[in-house]
Amino acid sequence: ALEEYVARGMLVCAEALASQSWDVRNSASMCLAALVQRALGGRRRDGAHGGLTLREFSARFGDALEAFRVHLADASGSHTSALALLAILARLHRGGGGTGEDAASRAHARAFGPLIDASLSHRNAHVRALAARAAVALVPLGGEVAALRRYGEWLHSDSSGGNLVDGAIRAAAALANSAAVFAAGGTGTASASATTAVAAGGPGG
């Protein structure tokens, strides 16, 4: 029951961060930090498994995810609100893929994908940075090569004055770093695949 109010509180805080009043924004920032800590927990020092996976977050806050999606779309013109919502999504870590991902999580990943892709070309660099981290949670283990190749294609199709290139590089770096962390925990194939994709001409290649 408490988790329902935590999710609602995060959305209220995200909306309040767009206020013209500094007092309101400051209060919302502190409240959001507390709620995110309560909902997602702390991050391990090795960065491997801080917070929840998208599947786990979906199981606990399923109704809120759709509200996040709608609000992120509505906040496209307000980078302050977008930052708050992307910060929440960026705290989710990658799931195991395959049998570890249920239909609801896959649906949420598909729903958020286009919005996060759009944020990767946002005019605000902070939005792009958070979108790059948020995008990692949407890539299942084993899907690194396909994702990196897609980011590589963006390097040749940027019409946003360099913003998309910057977002693609940030997203590729975040994904490669995530793969390396999982490799350190025993899934070396993911890291090797990511490295091979970059070397073969993906982002940064």
C-alpha positions in Angstrom: 0.0 0.0 0.0 2.8 2.4 0.9 4.5 1.8 -2.5 1.5 3.2 -4.3 1.9 6.5 -2.5 5.6 6.5 -3.1 5.1 6.3 -6.9 2.4 9.0 -6.8 4.8 11.2 -4.7 7.5 10.8 -7.3 5.2 12.2 -10.0 4.0 15.1 -7.9 7.7 16.0 -7.2 8.5 15.8 -10.9 5.7 18.2 -11.7 6.7 20.5 -8.8 10.2 20.8 -10.2 8.8 22.8 -13.1 7.5 25.4 -10.7 8.6 29.0 -11.0 9.1 29.1 -7.2 12.6 28.2 -6.0 11.1 27.1 -2.6 8.8 24.7 -4.4 11.6 23.3 -6.6 13.9 22.9 -3.6 11.3 21.1 -1.5 10.4 18.9 -4.5 14.1 18.0 -5.0 14.6 16.9 -1.4 11.3 15.0 -1.4 12.1 13.2 -4.6 15.6 12.2 -3.4 14.0 10.6 -0.3 11.3 8.8 -2.3 13.7 7.5 -4.9 15.9 6.2 -2.1 12.9 4.6 -0.5 11.6 3.0 -3.7 14.9 2.0 -5.4 17.3 1.6 -2.5 21.0 2.5 -2.5 23.6 1.7 -5.1 26.3 -0.9 -4.4 29.8 0.4 -4.5 30.6 -1.8 -7.5 27.6 -0.3 -9.3 26.5 -3.8 -10.4 23.1 -4.2 -8.9 22.0 -0.9 -7.4 18.2 -0.4 -7.3 15.7 -2.5 -9.2 15.4 -4.0 -12.7 12.7 -2.7 -15.0 10.8 -6.0 -14.3 11.1 -5.6 -10.6 10.0 -2.0 -10.7 7.1 -3.0 -12.9 6.0 -5.6 -10.4 6.0 -3.0 -7.6 5.0 0.2 -9.4 3.3 -1.1 -12.6 0.5 1.5 -12.6 3.1 4.3 -12.1 5.2 3.3 -15.1 2.4 4.2 -17.5 2.0 7.5 -15.7 5.7 8.1 -16.0 5.6 7.4 -19.7 2.7 9.8 -20.3 4.3 12.5 -18.1 7.7 12.1 -19.8 6.0 12.7 -23.1 4.1 15.7 -21.8 7.3 17.0 -20.2 9.2 17.1 -23.5 9.2 20.8 -23.5 10.3 21.1 -19.8 13.8 19.7 -19.3 13.4 20.1 -15.5 10.5 17.7 -15.3 12.1 15.4 -17.8 15.3 15.4 -15.8 13.4 14.2 -12.7 11.7 11.4 -14.5 14.8 10.3 -16.3 16.7 10.3 -13.1 14.3 7.7 -11.7 14.5 5.5 -14.8 18.3 5.9 -14.7 18.4 4.2 -11.3 17.0 1.0 -12.7 19.6 -1.6 -13.6 19.6 -4.2 -16.3 17.6 -7.4 -16.1 18.8 -10.8 -17.0 16.8 -11.0 -20.3 15.2 -14.1 -21.6 13.0 -15.9 -19.0 13.8 -13.2 -16.5 11.7 -10.6 -18.4 7.9 -10.9 -18.3 5.5 -9.5 -20.9 4.7 -6.4 -18.9 8.4 -5.3 -18.6 8.9 -5.9 -22.3 5.9 -3.8 -23.1 7.2 -1.0 -20.8 10.6 -1.1 -22.4 9.0 -0.7 -25.9 6.8 2.1 -24.6 9.7 4.0 -23.0 12.2 3.4 -25.8 11.0 6.1 -28.3 10.8 8.7 -25.5 14.3 7.9 -24.2 15.6 8.0 -27.8 14.1 11.4 -28.2 15.7 12.6 -25.0 19.1 11.4 -26.3 18.9 14.2 -28.8 17.5 16.8 -26.4 19.0 20.3 -26.5 19.9 20.1 -22.8 23.1 18.1 -22.1 21.9 17.0 -18.7 18.8 15.5 -20.2 20.9 13.6 -22.7 23.2 12.3 -20.0 20.4 10.9 -17.9 18.7 9.5 -21.0 21.9 7.6 -21.8 21.8 6.0 -18.3 18.1 5.3 -18.5 18.5 3.6 -21.9 20.7 1.0 -20.4 17.9 -0.6 -18.4 16.0 -1.2 -21.6 18.7 -3.4 -23.2 18.5 -7.1 -22.1 21.7 -9.0 -21.6 22.8 -10.3 -25.0 21.3 -7.3 -26.8 24.3 -5.1 -26.5 25.6 -5.5 -30.1 22.2 -4.6 -31.7 21.9 -1.5 -29.4 25.5 -0.4 -30.1 25.0 -0.8 -33.9 21.9 1.3 -33.7 23.7 4.0 -31.9 26.4 3.8 -34.5 23.9 4.4 -37.2 22.8 7.6 -35.5 26.3 9.0 -35.9 25.6 9.3 -39.6 22.0 10.6 -39.5 22.1 13.5 -37.1 20.0 16.5 -38.0 19.9 18.0 -34.5 23.1 20.0 -34.6 25.3 17.4 -32.9 22.9 16.6 -30.1 22.0 13.1 -31.4 25.7 12.3 -31.9 26.4 13.3 -28.4 23.5 11.3 -27.1 24.5 8.2 -29.1 28.1 8.4 -27.7 26.8 8.8 -24.2 24.4 5.9 -24.5 27.0 3.6 -26.1 29.5 4.5 -23.3 26.9 3.8 -20.6 25.9 0.5 -22.1 29.5 -0.6 -22.6 30.2 0.3 -19.0 27.2 -1.7 -17.8 28.4 -4.7 -19.9 31.8 -4.4 -18.3 30.3 -4.4 -14.8 28.3 -7.6 -15.6 31.4 -9.1 -17.0 33.2 -8.5 -13.8 30.4 -10.4 -12.1 30.7 -13.4 -14.4 29.0 -12.5 -17.7 32.1 -11.8 -19.8 30.3 -12.6 -23.0 28.3 -9.4 -22.7 31.3 -7.2 -22.3 33.2 -9.0 -25.1 30.2 -8.5 -27.4 30.0 -4.8 -26.6 33.7 -4.3 -27.2 33.6 -6.1 -30.5 30.7 -4.0 -31.7 32.5 -0.7 -30.9 35.7 -2.0 -32.5 33.8 -3.0 -35.6 32.7 0.6 -36.3 30.0 1.3 -33.7 29.8 4.5 -31.6 33.3 5.8 -31.0 34.7 3.5 -33.7 
